Amino acid sequence: MKAVQQHILQQLSKAYPRRSGRKPTLNVLVDLTTLRKEGQFPGLPVSYFNGKYGLHLVVVYLLIGKVRFPWSFAVWKGKGRASESKLAVGMIQSLCHQLQGRFHLKVLADSGFDNQYFLKPLSQLGLTVLVGTKGDRKVGDKKVKELFFNGSWVKLNTPELQVTVAWFERRYPTGETERRYVMCNQPLTAKTLVSWGKSRWRIEAFFKAAKGRFGLDQFGQRTLRGAIRFIFLSLLAFILTHTVNEYPNSSTMDWGELAFQAARSLVLWVLRAEFLMLQDQLFTDSELHHFPRAG
C-alpha cells in the first residue's frame, strides 16, 4: 500500500507542481461502503450496518480536477471497536503529514461522520471540514431543521465547535425531492456549502465503478487478511486504469473499455521490460555470448 501511495503522491506532484501563491485545493472525500455478503463467516468481521449485512469499508478518496485516487481504506470491525470516524481521522492524519504543505485539504464526508470524534481532531489540524447531517441533529438548543436562516453559524453541543449549517432540495429522477443538510467548520455562505455538499457524491461514482468493473465486492476469501489483499488488488486495478488512460471522466467513460485498454498497455509494457532484462543477461558491454550450433 505504501508503494501505491507513493505513486499517488508522484502523480499529484506531476499534475500540480509546487508553485508560489495560493495552494491548489485537494478534496478529501470520506465515506463508508458495504461489501454485501450472505451467510456466516467466522474469519471476517461481517455485521449489519444501516440495514446492510457484509464487510464495511471506510474509504478515503482524493479528488482534484480530473485526478482522482482512492488513498486508503480501513475495515470497520463492528461495535466496541474503533468507530468509522476514528478510522477515517487516522487515515486523514497520515495524509496531512505528506500533503498539507503543498495542498489546501478540504474534507467532505457523509452524515455518518457528523460527530465530535471526526470534526474536532480535523478542525484542530486546521482543515476545512464539511459533513452531511440530518434534520434531527441538535445544534445548541435547536434541531437543524428548526433553524430559520440558511447559512446559520451555530455552536454544536461540544462548546469549542462552531459550524455553518445550510440546506438544499435534492431532486430524484422520479421527480420527488428531499431536503438535505450540510454543516462546515468555516463561516461560509450557504451557496458555497451547497456546492461543496453536492460534490460529496462523486465518491459514489467511484464505488459504482469499483464494484461494477473492478470486482470490489466480489471477494470470496474467508479471512480478513485474504479479503484485504483482494480489496487492495481491486483498488490497484482502478488506479492503474485511471493512470494509464490519463485521468478520464469517471462519470461518463466506459470503465470496462478503459480497463481493457489499460490491461493491453500494461501487458505490452511488461513484455518489453522482460525482453530488455533478458537482453541484458545475454549481452553485456564486455562480451558477446555465442550460442553453440545445433548438430
Buried (B, 14 or more C-beta within 10 A) or exposed (E): EEEBBEBBBEBBEEEBEEEEEEBBBBBBBBBBBBBEBEEEBEEBBBBEBEEBBBBBBBBBBBBBEEBBBBBBBBBBBEEEEBBBBBBBBBBBBBBBEBBBEBBBBBBBBBBBBBBBBBBBBBBEBEBBBBBBBEEEBEBEEBEBEEBEEBBBEBEBEEEEBBBBBBBBEEEEEEEEEEEBBBBBBBEBEBEBBBEBBBBBBBBBBBBBBBBEBBBBBEBEBEEBEBBBEBBBEBBBBBBBBBBBBEBBEBEEBEBEEBBEBBBEBEEEEEEEEEEEEEEEEEEEEEEEEEEEEEE
